[in-house]
Amino acid sequence: LTEVILLPPVRSLSRVLILMFSPCAIRALSQRAARRSAPNQFPSISTFFNDPRNEKALKIMPSDLFSRLQSNPSPEADFESYQEALEATSRWLNEFVASQMKTATSEAAYTTELLDIYDAMVWRYNSPFLWRIQQEQVQEMYNACLATSQAHCEIAVGTGLFLSHLQEEPTTTLSKNHRPLTHLTLMDLQPTALEACQKRLLESESYKNIPIKLQLANILEEPPPHLRQSFDSVAANFLVHCLPPEYPGNDNVIHTTFRHCASLLRPTASTINKDEGAEFFGSTILGQELLDDQENAGPAAIATLLDYNRDGVFGNEQHSFEDVRDALHSVFHHGALATAPRGKPHHPESNSS
């Protein structure tokens, strides 16, 4: 799918980038091989229904939808019924999100009630069923990109899912110079999300001795001076598609976001190994690519995209691959974008890739 892109970054370019554009390097993280078979693999609704982690979401699901999902056939057996079930589930979740919002802004959706089911909705339903990106793929990106980071800034924190599962001793080939995280700053517009994320991380043994600072801030505004050039890594995961289409004083919100993220990164990743650049990474959903490829995207994905843009949850209806690429290249001297391959969700036996 071209609508899901990862912004993993390129190593050992910090000196070039300091001179040219920014104090950070973007390291390429190759995951394409692992995803080549993904277009022909459609998750069964039973995987969501039978996952005990989704209990809170299932408890508030309407009884008629609950019964329907219980008997829904596998995608291989009856793909039309499968698609109809996805549409019904998406309608319910989209209506629930809209009911939480007092204003038409992305941060307004992050109420306590929504955060209770956020992981189930965003990472165990929307991502695999609609956007066709797996939680494990993003976790691998976090493990690799934070393998050599001692000071990390997480922007738009969600629930802290990937930080909470951070691999303490990465086994990837990228982690030979592994250094443990010693400082974490969480940055968000929504106090409820910051507090929920902090609470989750403090419940993990991995963060018992790591200072966690909360910063209420808007990434579309200049970051606070005391945070600039302070971090080995910055993550903007599932942030860009939530940016408003327009913001006062900004001609290009994506460019502004990347420029402000870059300002948070140290001129070098650490004093231990000056050949390694700092890390900027994340993922986003490209709305324009979805709309241009509706047959492959599927009706449930398109309906959710349009609902979220109408309600202000997303602002990505006009985001294209070129938009993100050009914004990255205007801030960073070198960068890499990895896209998930195209697939045809309208028939699970398709061999298209």
C-alpha positions as MATLAB code, in Angstrom:
seq = 'LTEVILLPPVRSLSRVLILMFSPCAIRALSQRAARRSAPNQFPSISTFFNDPRNEKALKIMPSDLFSRLQSNPSPEADFESYQEALEATSRWLNEFVASQMKTATSEAAYTTELLDIYDAMVWRYNSPFLWRIQQEQVQEMYNACLATSQAHCEIAVGTGLFLSHLQEEPTTTLSKNHRPLTHLTLMDLQPTALEACQKRLLESESYKNIPIKLQLANILEEPPPHLRQSFDSVAANFLVHCLPPEYPGNDNVIHTTFRHCASLLRPTASTINKDEGAEFFGSTILGQELLDDQENAGPAAIATLLDYNRDGVFGNEQHSFEDVRDALHSVFHHGALATAPRGKPHHPESNSS';
ca = [
       0.000    0.000    0.000;
       1.404    3.346   -0.912;
      -0.679    5.116    1.718;
       1.407    3.836    4.622;
       4.930    5.189    4.702;
       7.677    4.822    7.234;
      10.099    7.619    7.866;
      13.011    5.613    9.095;
      16.244    7.316    8.943;
      20.224    7.194    7.149;
      23.246    6.576    9.379;
      26.610    8.323    9.697;
      25.624   11.522    7.888;
      25.629   13.859   10.858;
      28.645   15.911    9.763;
      27.206   16.556    6.297;
      23.843   17.427    7.756;
      25.242   19.779   10.361;
      26.810   21.794    7.589;
      23.913   21.614    5.189;
      20.566   21.540    6.933;
      20.237   20.107   10.404;
      21.932   18.370   13.301;
      20.455   15.005   12.466;
      20.826   12.080   10.171;
      18.088    9.857    8.819;
      18.849    6.151    8.818;
      17.296    3.742    6.365;
      15.535    0.824    7.981;
      14.816   -1.873    5.422;
      11.592   -3.738    6.067;
      10.383   -4.268    2.523;
      11.388   -7.912    2.332;
       9.328   -8.762    5.387;
       6.282   -7.073    3.884;
       6.347   -8.484    0.359;
       3.727  -11.100    1.140;
       1.477   -8.746    3.104;
      -0.911   -7.756    0.273;
      -2.236  -11.321    0.052;
      -2.601  -11.748    3.804;
      -5.859  -10.499    5.243;
      -6.348  -10.718    8.997;
      -9.411  -12.594   10.142;
     -11.827  -10.584   12.245;
     -11.559  -13.377   14.799;
      -7.995  -12.212   15.520;
      -9.422   -8.928   16.808;
     -12.447  -10.516   18.423;
     -10.485  -13.176   20.330;
      -7.636  -10.933   21.502;
      -8.038  -10.419   25.281;
      -6.297   -7.034   24.993;
      -9.377   -5.762   23.130;
     -11.750   -6.539   25.978;
     -12.566   -2.892   26.776;
     -13.406   -2.134   23.155;
     -15.583   -5.212   22.836;
     -17.487   -4.325   26.010;
     -18.716   -1.058   24.529;
     -19.447   -2.545   21.091;
     -23.170   -2.566   20.160;
     -24.680   -5.997   20.769;
     -25.854   -6.467   17.184;
     -22.376   -5.760   15.828;
     -20.852   -8.002   18.486;
     -23.077  -10.893   17.352;
     -22.315  -10.220   13.705;
     -18.575  -10.345   14.247;
     -18.867  -13.566   16.195;
     -20.251  -15.327   13.146;
     -18.340  -13.466   10.450;
     -16.654  -15.806    7.972;
     -12.967  -15.699    7.165;
     -11.873  -13.468    4.265;
     -10.978  -16.564    2.243;
     -14.450  -18.059    2.679;
     -16.636  -15.025    1.933;
     -14.732  -11.840    1.157;
     -17.847   -9.764    0.464;
     -19.266  -10.464    3.925;
     -15.835   -9.824    5.385;
     -15.689   -6.372    3.757;
     -19.208   -5.566    4.960;
     -18.198   -6.496    8.507;
     -15.161   -4.207    8.253;
     -17.384   -1.339    7.102;
     -19.806   -1.892    9.983;
     -17.000   -2.046   12.548;
     -15.347    1.051   11.114;
     -18.641    3.001   11.196;
     -19.087    2.188   14.869;
     -15.518    3.148   15.790;
     -15.663    6.348   13.722;
     -18.911    7.374   15.408;
     -17.387    6.643   18.806;
     -14.383    8.859   18.032;
     -16.660   11.670   16.828;
     -18.729   11.423   20.009;
     -15.611   12.140   22.099;
     -14.721   15.359   20.287;
     -15.857   18.732   21.619;
     -13.903   20.578   18.920;
     -12.852   19.598   15.402;
      -9.179   19.109   16.273;
      -7.157   15.937   16.452;
      -6.161   16.414   20.083;
      -9.831   16.720   21.106;
     -10.323   13.009   20.386;
      -7.884   11.943   23.095;
     -10.273   11.647   26.005;
      -9.836    9.153   28.830;
     -12.576    7.004   27.298;
     -10.879    6.892   23.905;
      -7.421    6.283   25.341;
      -8.855    3.213   27.080;
      -9.463    1.597   23.684;
      -6.832    3.474   21.649;
      -4.441    0.558   21.159;
      -7.289   -1.767   20.174;
      -8.782    0.749   17.754;
      -5.652    2.247   16.183;
      -3.085   -0.557   16.280;
      -5.126   -3.762   16.427;
      -8.000   -2.729   14.151;
      -7.408    0.325   11.937;
      -3.753   -0.386   11.185;
      -3.929   -4.072   10.156;
      -7.468   -4.101    8.731;
      -7.632   -0.693    7.016;
      -4.096    0.635    6.482;
      -2.541   -2.870    6.367;
       0.427   -2.074    8.532;
       1.300   -4.369   11.416;
       2.057   -3.244   14.951;
       5.125   -5.491   14.921;
       6.610   -3.609   11.968;
       6.452   -0.320   13.832;
       7.836   -1.934   16.986;
      10.829   -3.178   15.001;
      11.421    0.373   13.807;
      11.380    1.672   17.392;
      13.732   -1.062   18.587;
      16.224   -0.310   15.817;
      16.036    3.481   15.879;
      16.357    3.699   19.665;
      19.133    1.119   19.916;
      21.802    3.826   20.201;
      19.737    6.611   21.763;
      20.300    7.741   25.314;
      17.984   10.781   25.169;
      14.709   10.436   23.263;
      11.789   12.790   22.561;
       8.421   11.262   21.660;
       6.063   13.682   19.887;
       2.320   12.891   19.815;
       2.591   10.149   22.397;
      -0.626    8.159   21.985;
      -0.570    5.624   24.803;
       3.186    4.961   24.754;
       2.586    1.513   23.262;
       5.881    1.169   21.388;
       7.985    2.763   24.092;
       6.463    0.406   26.659;
       7.511   -2.607   24.573;
      10.925   -1.269   23.691;
      13.417   -4.072   23.353;
      15.994   -3.642   26.097;
      18.707   -5.606   24.315;
      18.076   -5.271   20.552;
      19.307   -8.170   18.464;
      19.283   -6.396   15.090;
      22.509   -5.853   13.172;
      21.959   -2.117   13.614;
      22.397   -2.356   17.379;
      26.024   -3.395   17.808;
      26.712   -0.067   19.528;
      23.629   -0.376   21.736;
      23.361    2.150   24.555;
      20.505    2.123   27.058;
      17.998    4.960   27.181;
      18.682    7.295   30.108;
      16.295   10.194   29.453;
      12.829   10.483   27.923;
      10.708   13.529   27.113;
       7.064   13.150   26.102;
       5.607   16.015   24.050;
       1.940   16.430   23.196;
      -0.882   18.958   22.921;
      -3.181   16.870   25.112;
      -2.476   16.623   28.876;
      -4.650   13.508   29.156;
      -2.467   11.656   26.658;
       0.758   12.780   28.344;
      -0.427   11.586   31.739;
      -1.739    8.269   30.408;
       1.520    7.593   28.560;
       3.656    8.447   31.573;
       1.540    6.235   33.830;
       1.915    3.303   31.457;
       5.677    3.658   31.183;
       6.162    3.995   34.931;
       4.404    0.659   35.354;
       7.181   -0.946   33.312;
      10.378   -2.092   34.986;
      12.316   -0.705   32.012;
      11.490    2.886   33.004;
      11.845    2.675   36.780;
      15.186    4.503   36.715;
      14.680    6.681   33.638;
      13.606   10.316   34.183;
      10.428   11.026   32.195;
       9.619   14.669   31.543;
       6.272   15.903   30.214;
       6.148   18.818   27.799;
       2.807   20.335   26.796;
       3.600   21.814   23.388;
       2.424   22.186   19.805;
       4.979   20.934   17.276;
       3.687   23.532   14.802;
       5.114   26.183   17.142;
       8.826   26.652   17.825;
       9.905   24.110   20.461;
      10.852   25.482   23.890;
      14.476   26.721   23.895;
      15.543   24.375   26.690;
      14.693   21.341   24.520;
      16.515   22.338   21.357;
      19.508   20.224   20.316;
      18.924   17.974   23.327;
      18.076   14.544   21.923;
      19.725   11.596   20.219;
      16.376   10.623   18.700;
      12.973   12.101   17.957;
       9.900   10.098   16.933;
       6.913   11.522   15.069;
       4.865    8.351   14.745;
       1.311    8.649   13.372;
       1.639   12.414   13.816;
       1.807   13.894   10.314;
      -1.601   12.651    9.172;
      -3.144   14.272   12.272;
      -1.787   17.736   11.456;
      -4.417   20.325   10.480;
      -4.414   21.173    6.753;
      -3.714   24.815    7.622;
      -2.180   26.560   10.614;
      -1.681   30.323   11.170;
       1.720   31.501   10.008;
       2.559   28.213    8.273;
       2.561   27.759    4.513;
       3.419   24.062    4.806;
       2.539   22.251    8.042;
       4.528   19.131    7.147;
       7.689   21.121    6.464;
       7.203   23.115    9.669;
       6.774   19.920   11.674;
       9.951   18.345   10.295;
      11.917   21.570   10.823;
      10.828   21.759   14.452;
      11.594   18.063   14.992;
      15.080   18.574   13.558;
      15.701   21.467   15.946;
      15.323   19.074   18.876;
      18.151   16.789   17.761;
      21.728   17.025   18.932;
      24.459   17.997   16.434;
      25.887   14.494   16.971;
      24.174   11.411   18.298;
      26.557   11.101   21.242;
      30.067   11.812   22.375;
      30.777    8.081   22.260;
      30.569    7.711   18.504;
      30.510   10.975   16.577;
      30.107    9.175   13.249;
      26.513    8.300   14.077;
      23.859   10.890   13.345;
      20.850   11.495   15.523;
      17.631    9.697   14.610;
      14.323   11.044   13.303;
      11.720    8.397   12.531;
       8.027    7.634   12.420;
       5.167    6.625   10.164;
       2.152    8.285    8.597;
      -0.859    7.628    6.351;
      -1.025    9.358    2.975;
      -4.628   10.336    2.332;
      -4.198   11.409   -1.285;
      -2.603    8.076   -2.168;
      -5.560    6.246   -0.631;
      -8.078    8.340   -2.542;
      -6.183    7.848   -5.798;
      -6.223    4.086   -5.301;
      -9.648    3.439   -3.795;
     -10.122   -0.004   -5.320;
      -7.012   -1.300   -3.609;
      -7.625    0.630   -0.402;
     -11.102   -0.810    0.141;
     -14.384    0.857    1.189;
     -13.815    0.704    4.947;
     -10.442    2.453    4.669;
     -11.819    5.179    2.408;
     -14.853    5.772    4.642;
     -12.634    6.066    7.717;
     -10.249    8.428    5.950;
     -13.112   10.716    4.887;
     -14.830   10.568    8.299;
     -11.626   11.426   10.137;
     -10.838   14.327    7.807;
     -14.383   15.675    8.117;
     -14.298   15.506   11.914;
     -10.764   16.904   12.288;
      -9.095   13.724   13.559;
      -6.947   13.615   10.394;
      -5.846   16.438    8.128;
      -4.237   14.270    5.456;
      -6.772   14.184    2.630;
      -4.290   15.925    0.329;
      -1.071   14.319    1.631;
       0.918   12.610   -1.106;
       4.193   10.709   -1.130;
       5.805   13.689   -2.869;
       4.586   16.076   -0.157;
       6.332   14.138    2.591;
       9.417   13.436    0.507;
       9.860   17.083   -0.467;
       9.299   18.305    3.089;
      11.893   15.846    4.405;
      14.429   16.792    1.768;
      13.917   20.496    2.473;
      14.994   19.933    6.076;
      17.341   16.939    5.901;
      20.176   16.562    3.430;
      19.588   12.815    3.098;
      16.551   10.730    3.849;
      14.825    7.471    3.080;
      11.155    6.619    2.741;
      10.003    3.020    2.863;
       6.553    2.246    1.517;
       4.530   -0.884    2.022;
       3.863   -2.601   -1.308;
       0.550   -2.302   -3.072;
      -2.037   -5.015   -2.641;
      -5.586   -5.633   -3.809;
      -7.905   -6.008   -0.808;
     -10.915   -6.639   -3.027;
      -9.868  -10.281   -3.463;
      -7.639  -12.250   -1.101;
      -6.324  -14.519   -3.862;
      -4.876  -11.681   -5.916;
      -1.225  -12.065   -6.861;
      -0.719   -8.345   -7.440;
       2.125   -6.737   -5.504;
];
